[in-house]
Amino acid sequence: MKFSDFFHIWLHENYYKNGVNIGKNGDFFTAVSVGNLFGTLLAKHFLYLIDQKILKTPLELVEIGANEGYLSRDFLSALLDLRPQIFPELSFFIIEPHEKLRILQRKTLHAVDFTHKSSLKECHFKNAFFFCNELFDSFTCELINDDKMAFVEDFKLIFKPMHKDLKRKCLALNLQKGEYNTQLEDFFKDLNEACEQFIFAGFDYGSYDNTRFSIRIYRQHEVFNPLECNLKDFFGKSDLTYNVNFNHLQKLIKELNFKLLEFKKQSLALIDFGFETLLKECKDKNQKSYENFLLQSKILFFNFDEKFHFFEFQKTKT
């Protein structure tokens, strides 16, 4: 079995499908797990795009990879506080294929009017704002080692000669060793076909390194190397992830004639979203919120390493 098939069965037919917990009681943390500051700053950035007429209403809000729906909850709650009059100009969607996660999302967003979609293929958006956190690192991948690719036999990784088509794609990225995201290209094509125009705002960890493996397993916040452990002990019960190849991401943005608006470290992006202004406003109005945001900021800015990035790109009508 190709590693990409094994990866898909592990994550998407078992782990995510069963409705995983993220945060203290789960296998890993995300920026959303820290608290509502992350979603609040994203909302401030969204309103900045509106005010600068980079985004124009009416529009569709779309989250992909929402898991329990906490980022959407925090984002929409902040919009309600900051600019409630904007809601009649918005329609809200979550793209989610797994029913157990849909149930969790409906529970979290019980007071919100929104529509579930299974995939981009069943969507048509005229003017959309997409947001996601750690989405692309959940896409299936192949493990590449020079001219070989990984297969899984009896829960053991074995490297065999690479398929010709995959070899061509890896050469185009100068990928010598590491992970090749097998879903990313189709996702970008589906995104292009589903939307007349959009802005896509995403957060993920990744690098430009094409010379080493980043694939890893998270179980109860411990990290394990899939190349060195018994995969059967973790299969379908723990998180499996890797660093996004930013060369691949930017190559696809260019090929589809999308406009790259932002690409920077996550911590810098959150500051640019208006963190200092938000903190000052909270200090003047609500001391408890101020202290809470200050505590969250210390975690967001210092507990997430430099691999975490914010990227934003745009499609406009031709």
Buried (B, 14 or more C-beta within 10 A) or exposed (E): EBBBBBBBBBBBEBBBBEBBEBBEEBBBBBBBBBBBBBBBBBBBBBBBBBEEEEBEEEBBBBBBBBBBBBBBBBBBBBBEEBBEEBEEEBBBBBBBEBEEBBEBBBEBBEEBEBEBBEEBEEBEBEBBBBBBBBBBBBBBBBBBEEEBBBBBEEEEBEBEEBEEEBBEBBEEBEBBBBBBBBBBBEBBBBBBEBBEBBBBBBBBBBBEBBEEBBBBBBBEEEEBEBEEEEBEEBBBBBBBBBBBBBBBBBBBBEEBEBEEBBBBBBBBBBBBBBBEEBBEBBBEEEEEBBEBBEEBBEBBBEEBEEBBBBBBBBBEEE
